[in-house]
Amino acid sequence: MIVDPSHATGLAAYVAPMARAACAAGADGLMIEVHCRPTEARCDAAQALTPEAFAAVVADVRRIHAALRAPEKA
């Protein structure tokens, strides 16, 4: 399952929480709008993340993925 938190929410402020929730729900991938200068993007400017914000989302999602897929300890 691939989730597009950028288009699903329409606002950059909600992309990270939606991406984290999608990962926790088992998403296999994410589609996220990224732009070096979101305010200058020709389309979807309101939902685009900066590269720095995108890197933070990726780090969060990787931690969630690792925690949920960690082998159980007996």
PyMOL commands that set and color helices and strands:
alter all, ss='L'
color gray80, all
select helices_A, chain A and resi 5-9+12-24+38-40+45-47+51-69
alter helices_A, ss='H'
color red, helices_A
select strands_A, chain A and resi 2-3+29-30
alter strands_A, ss='S'
color yellow, strands_A
deselect
rebuild
show_as cartoon
